[in-house]
Amino acid sequence: MSTDFVPLHQRESMDLPFFEPVHRDYLKRVEAFADGRSDPPATPANVDACCRDLVQAMGRAGLLRASVPQAYGGDAPTVESRRLVLAREALAYRHGLADFAFAMQGLGSGAISLAGSETLKARILPSVAAGECIPAFALSEKAAGSDAAGMQCRARLEDGHYVINGEKTWISNGGIADVYTLFARTEEAAGTRGISAFVVYPDDPGFSVSERIDVMAPHPLATLRLDNLRIPADRLLGVPGEGFKLAMRTLDIFRVSVAGAALGFARRAFDEAVAHARSRQLFGGALGDLQLTQSKLGDMAVAIDGAALLTYRAAWRRDVQGLPTTREAAMAKLAATENAQAVVDMALQLFGARGVRVGETLESLYREIRALRIYEGASEVQKIIIARDVLRATA
């Protein structure tokens, strides 16, 4: 990384009233960790090992304590959105796979933190914080991605056990996770009612990984198969039939962190573009002397700052005010991911042919940013969430 790039903890964004000194200190630790890594580029062949190594290293560095409540080894009484946002921003700026690995420690265990029994929390969460346990969040199916009401995976109660049958797909950490938060329909009910949440282990009889999925920015991703999977009834999370609400509560916490990651990708693309505009010579001067270049840089700066303010507001509102953030988190994710895609694209355009060369920073960022506009609720879904909340509030 260029030494000309100012560390995030020294930038004016950390002077905003959304943050406290403890957040700057945490951000410095995350940046020091990321700057000390020299991992090889992730490929389908090495991504599992790279991801496991990153989780273990982040656990040793104490970074994953932000993923669980204080009672189970965490930094704060509850999982704090501001730490998640800043960590993902810093990691995404430097290391896309590290951002993914960090994010999944919280998302995969979030429902356990919210609704797990004391036994499950004590068994799983300290190991998640230590980087000794990799969790996964298994909600999506082939016919139930954005439309969770289409869920077909089913669980029936039988002699003190739940027997689960079905399939889950597009599951991040699928194939390497040590524990899965899995959602299945336990009763016939309209829409998303009747869905419940469970803790499942990969060595439970009837559990299998039926397919590994390769994507443009490699990370562990798989389809899971559940054939008469039988688990004790005490592995239920929360109340039967309330699993979808639990999933949404989990996403409300971690969705804003996706916006943090998008900010990290966008800031890196912007910094690369500014450095390139200053150094690239053409037409008798620097690229940055051209008004067309200046126009693009202006657009990029506004897009980043606007997304940052929405992101930090959503995290602060949840942490400090203790208020619901469904709309605010959706707005942050929508703006940050869409803006980041535009920023990365504009930055790559300034680099010209060099920007699409494999191994270049902009080429990597272009692949990394695209998925963020889809996972944890596609941009189109975020617009619906925002609109419905607006309509309810103004009724």
C-alpha positions in Angstrom: 0.0 0.0 0.0 1.2 3.5 -0.8 2.7 5.3 2.2 0.9 8.4 0.9 -2.5 7.0 2.0 -3.6 8.4 5.4 -4.7 5.7 7.8 -8.4 5.8 8.5 -8.0 6.4 12.2 -6.3 9.7 11.4 -9.0 11.0 9.0 -11.5 13.6 9.8 -14.3 11.1 9.7 -13.2 9.9 13.1 -13.7 13.4 14.5 -17.4 13.2 13.8 -19.6 13.1 17.0 -20.7 9.5 16.1 -17.5 8.1 17.6 -15.6 8.0 20.9 -11.9 7.6 21.7 -12.4 3.8 22.2 -13.5 3.5 18.6 -10.4 5.2 17.3 -8.3 2.9 19.4 -10.1 -0.2 18.1 -9.8 1.1 14.5 -6.0 1.5 15.0 -5.7 -2.1 16.1 -7.7 -3.3 13.1 -5.5 -1.3 10.7 -2.3 -2.5 12.4 -3.5 -6.1 11.9 -4.4 -5.6 8.3 -1.2 -3.8 7.5 0.8 -6.6 9.0 -0.7 -9.3 6.7 0.9 -10.5 3.5 -1.6 -13.2 2.4 -1.6 -14.6 -1.1 -4.5 -13.6 -3.4 -7.5 -15.7 -2.7 -8.3 -18.4 -5.3 -10.9 -21.2 -5.3 -8.1 -23.6 -4.4 -6.7 -21.8 -1.4 -9.7 -19.7 -0.1 -10.7 -22.2 2.6 -7.3 -22.3 4.2 -6.8 -18.5 3.8 -10.2 -17.9 5.5 -9.5 -20.2 8.4 -6.0 -18.6 8.9 -7.5 -15.1 8.9 -10.2 -16.0 11.5 -7.6 -17.5 13.8 -5.3 -14.6 13.4 -8.1 -12.0 14.1 -9.1 -14.0 17.1 -5.5 -13.9 18.5 -5.4 -10.2 17.8 -8.6 -9.7 19.8 -10.5 -8.2 16.9 -13.3 -10.7 17.0 -14.4 -9.7 20.4 -16.5 -7.1 18.6 -18.7 -10.0 17.3 -20.1 -11.2 20.6 -21.5 -9.7 23.8 -19.2 -8.9 26.7 -20.6 -11.7 28.9 -19.1 -14.2 26.3 -15.8 -12.6 25.6 -16.9 -9.4 23.8 -15.7 -5.8 24.0 -19.1 -4.3 24.9 -22.2 -5.3 26.8 -23.9 -5.9 23.4 -22.6 -6.3 19.9 -21.8 -2.7 18.9 -22.6 -1.5 15.4 -19.9 1.2 15.3 -17.1 -1.3 16.0 -18.4 -3.5 13.2 -18.7 -0.7 10.7 -15.2 0.6 11.4 -13.6 -2.8 11.4 -15.2 -3.7 8.0 -14.3 -0.3 6.6 -10.6 -0.7 7.6 -10.4 -4.4 6.5 -12.2 -3.8 3.1 -9.8 -0.9 2.4 -6.9 -3.4 2.6 -8.0 -7.0 2.4 -11.4 -8.1 0.9 -11.2 -11.7 2.3 -10.4 -10.5 5.8 -13.4 -8.3 5.7 -15.6 -11.3 4.7 -14.1 -13.5 7.4 -14.6 -10.8 10.1 -18.2 -10.1 9.0 -19.2 -13.7 9.1 -18.1 -14.2 12.7 -20.8 -11.8 13.8 -23.5 -12.5 11.3 -23.1 -16.3 11.7 -23.4 -16.1 15.5 -25.7 -13.1 15.8 -28.9 -15.1 16.2 -27.2 -17.2 18.9 -26.3 -14.0 20.8 -29.8 -12.7 20.5 -31.9 -15.8 21.2 -29.7 -18.7 22.1 -30.0 -20.5 25.4 -27.4 -19.9 28.1 -25.9 -23.3 27.3 -25.6 -22.6 23.6 -24.2 -19.1 24.2 -21.6 -20.4 26.6 -20.6 -23.2 24.3 -20.3 -21.3 21.1 -19.8 -17.5 21.5 -16.4 -17.5 23.4 -14.9 -19.7 20.7 -16.3 -17.3 18.0 -14.6 -14.4 19.8 -11.3 -16.3 20.1 -11.3 -17.3 16.4 -11.6 -20.9 17.3 -15.1 -21.4 15.9 -16.3 -20.4 12.4 -20.1 -19.8 12.2 -22.4 -19.5 9.2 -25.9 -18.0 8.6 -28.0 -20.5 6.6 -31.2 -18.7 5.4 -31.2 -18.6 1.6 -32.6 -21.3 -0.7 -32.9 -21.7 -4.4 -36.5 -20.4 -4.3 -36.1 -18.3 -1.2 -33.4 -15.6 -1.5 -35.0 -12.2 -1.4 -38.3 -13.9 -0.9 -37.9 -15.8 2.4 -41.6 -16.7 2.3 -40.7 -19.3 -0.4 -38.7 -21.3 2.1 -39.1 -25.1 1.6 -36.6 -26.5 4.2 -38.7 -28.1 6.9 -38.3 -29.2 10.5 -40.7 -31.4 12.4 -40.7 -32.1 16.1 -40.4 -35.8 16.9 -39.7 -37.4 20.3 -37.8 -34.4 21.7 -35.9 -33.8 18.5 -36.3 -31.8 15.4 -35.9 -33.7 12.1 -34.9 -31.3 9.3 -35.1 -31.9 5.5 -34.2 -29.6 2.7 -31.5 -27.6 1.1 -29.8 -24.3 1.7 -27.7 -22.5 -0.9 -25.4 -19.4 -1.3 -24.3 -20.0 2.3 -21.2 -18.0 3.1 -18.7 -20.1 5.1 -20.5 -23.2 3.8 -18.0 -26.1 3.9 -15.7 -24.6 6.5 -18.1 -23.5 9.3 -18.0 -25.2 12.7 -21.6 -24.2 13.5 -24.6 -23.1 11.4 -27.5 -20.9 12.3 -30.1 -22.6 10.1 -33.7 -21.6 9.3 -36.5 -24.0 8.5 -40.3 -24.0 8.4 -41.8 -25.7 11.4 -45.4 -25.1 10.7 -47.8 -24.3 7.9 -48.4 -20.6 8.0 -48.8 -17.8 5.5 -45.8 -15.8 4.3 -42.8 -15.8 6.6 -44.7 -17.0 9.7 -43.9 -20.5 10.9 -40.1 -20.3 10.3 -37.9 -21.3 13.1 -34.1 -21.1 13.8 -31.7 -23.8 14.9 -28.1 -24.5 15.7 -26.7 -27.2 13.5 -23.2 -28.7 13.5 -21.5 -30.2 10.4 -21.0 -33.5 12.0 -24.7 -34.0 12.7 -25.9 -37.1 10.9 -27.8 -36.1 7.7 -25.8 -32.9 7.1 -23.7 -32.6 3.9 -22.2 -30.0 1.6 -23.7 -30.9 -1.8 -21.9 -28.2 -3.8 -19.2 -25.6 -3.5 -19.9 -22.4 -5.4 -17.1 -20.3 -7.0 -17.7 -16.6 -7.4 -15.8 -13.7 -8.9 -14.3 -12.6 -5.6 -13.4 -16.0 -4.0 -14.7 -16.8 -0.6 -16.1 -20.0 1.0 -19.7 -20.5 -0.4 -21.7 -23.7 -0.6 -25.0 -25.5 -1.0 -26.0 -27.6 2.1 -28.1 -30.7 2.0 -30.2 -31.9 5.1 -31.5 -35.4 4.9 -33.4 -36.4 8.0 -31.0 -34.3 10.1 -32.0 -35.0 13.7 -31.0 -32.6 16.4 -32.1 -32.1 20.0 -35.0 -29.8 20.6 -32.9 -27.6 22.8 -31.0 -26.4 19.7 -34.0 -24.3 18.8 -33.2 -20.5 18.9 -35.9 -18.5 20.5 -39.6 -19.3 20.0 -40.9 -21.7 17.4 -42.3 -19.9 14.4 -40.4 -16.7 15.2 -37.3 -17.5 13.2 -37.9 -15.0 10.4 -38.2 -12.2 13.0 -34.9 -13.4 14.5 -33.2 -13.4 11.1 -34.4 -9.8 10.5 -33.2 -8.7 13.9 -29.8 -10.2 13.1 -29.7 -8.5 9.8 -30.7 -5.2 11.3 -27.5 -5.3 13.4 -25.1 -6.5 10.7 -26.6 -5.0 7.5 -25.1 -1.6 8.4 -21.7 -3.2 8.6 -22.1 -4.1 4.9 -22.2 -0.3 4.3 -19.0 -0.1 6.3 -17.3 -2.6 4.0 -18.6 -0.7 0.9 -17.0 2.5 2.3 -13.7 0.7 2.7 -13.7 -0.4 -0.9 -14.8 3.0 -2.1 -12.2 4.9 -0.1 -9.4 2.7 -1.4 -10.6 3.2 -5.0 -10.7 6.9 -4.4 -7.3 7.1 -2.9 -5.8 5.1 -5.7 -7.6 7.4 -8.2 -6.3 10.6 -6.6 -2.7 9.2 -6.5 -2.9 8.1 -10.1 -4.4 11.5 -11.2 -1.5 13.3 -9.6 1.2 11.1 -11.1 -0.1 10.1 -14.5 1.2 12.4 -17.2 -0.6 13.0 -20.5 -1.3 15.8 -22.9 1.6 17.8 -21.4 0.4 17.7 -17.8 -1.0 15.5 -15.0 -4.2 13.6 -15.5 -5.6 15.5 -12.5 -5.2 18.8 -14.3 -8.0 17.8 -16.7 -11.4 19.2 -15.8 -13.1 15.8 -16.7 -10.9 14.1 -14.2 -11.6 16.8 -11.5 -15.4 16.3 -12.2 -15.1 12.5 -11.6 -13.1 13.1 -8.4 -15.7 15.5 -7.2 -18.5 13.0 -7.8 -16.5 10.3 -6.0 -15.8 12.5 -2.9 -19.5 13.5 -2.6 -20.7 9.8 -3.0 -18.3 8.6 -0.3 -19.1 11.3 2.3 -22.8 11.0 1.8 -22.7 7.2 2.3 -20.4 7.6 5.3 -22.8 9.9 7.1 -25.8 7.6 6.5 -23.7 4.6 7.7 -22.3 6.2 10.8 -25.8 7.7 11.7 -27.4 4.2 11.5 -24.7 2.6 13.7 -24.8 5.5 16.2 -28.6 5.5 16.4 -28.6 1.8 17.3 -25.7 2.0 19.8 -26.4 5.3 21.5 -30.1 6.0 21.1 -31.1 2.3 21.3 -33.7 2.9 18.6 -34.8 0.6 15.8 -32.7 1.0 12.7 -34.4 -1.0 10.0 -34.9 2.0 7.7 -31.6 3.6 8.6 -29.6 0.5 8.0 -31.4 -0.2 4.7 -30.6 3.4 3.6 -27.0 3.1 4.6 -26.5 -0.2 2.8 -28.3 1.0 -0.3 -26.4 4.2 -0.6 -23.0 2.9 0.4 -23.0 -0.1 -1.9 -24.5 1.6 -4.9 -22.2 4.6 -4.4 -19.1 2.4 -3.9 -19.9 0.5 -7.1 -20.0 3.9 -9.0 -16.8 5.1 -7.3 -14.9 1.9 -8.1 -16.1 2.1 -11.7 -15.1 5.8 -12.1 -11.7 5.1 -10.5 -11.1 2.1 -12.8 -12.0 4.3 -15.8 -9.3 6.8 -14.8 -6.7 4.0 -14.8 -7.7 3.0 -18.3 -6.5 -0.4 -19.6 -4.3 -0.8 -16.5 -7.4 -0.9 -14.3 -8.7 -4.2 -15.8 -5.4 -6.0 -15.6 -5.5 -9.0 -13.3 -3.6 -8.3 -10.1 -4.2 -4.5 -10.1 -5.9 -3.0 -7.1 -8.8 -1.6 -9.1 -9.4 -4.9 -10.8 -9.7 -6.6 -7.4 -11.9 -3.9 -6.0 -14.2 -4.1 -9.0 -14.7 -7.8 -8.3 -15.0 -7.4 -4.6 -17.6 -4.6 -4.5 -20.2 -6.2 -6.8 -21.6 -8.8 -4.4 -22.3 -6.2 -1.7 -25.2 -4.9 -3.8 -26.8 -8.3 -3.5 -26.1 -10.1 -0.2 -27.9 -9.3 3.0 -30.7 -7.9 0.9 -30.3 -6.7 -2.7 -30.5 -3.0 -3.4 -34.0 -3.5 -4.8 -35.1 -5.1 -1.5 -33.6 -2.2 0.5 -35.7 0.2 -1.5 -38.9 -1.7 -0.6 -37.8 -1.9 3.1 -37.3 1.9 3.2 -40.6 2.7 1.4 -42.7 0.4 3.6 -41.2 1.9 6.7 -41.9 5.4 5.4 -45.5 4.5 4.6 -46.0 3.0 8.1 -44.5 6.0 9.7 -46.7 8.5 7.8 -50.0 6.5 8.0 
